[in-house]
Amino acid sequence: LMKPAQIKEMNKVELETKLNDNLEALQNFKFQKALQQLEDGTMISKTKREIAQLRTVLNEFKLGIRKEEGAK
């Protein structure tokens, strides 16, 4: 899992890639939980929180609040 400061330094492509990875990981954690194979039960909530942070930063790009580094 990443720190919020690391997320804010990423560009749009990296954010989208990380978001897709986290969505896949979340699905896997849910399957493991259903099969009672999930060792760390907090991983689901931590992954959901990171997904929300990624979506927030991506939305800031979309709204123009945050600019691409090369676009300055």
Sequence and secondary structure as in RCSB ss.txt:
>XXXX:A:sequence
LMKPAQIKEMNKVELETKLNDNLEALQNFKFQKALQQLEDGTMISKTKREIAQLRTVLNEFKLGIRKEEGAK
>XXXX:A:secstr
   HHHHHHS HHHHHHHHHHHHHHHHHHHHHHHTT  S TTHHHHHHHHHHHHHHHHHHHHHTSS  GGG 
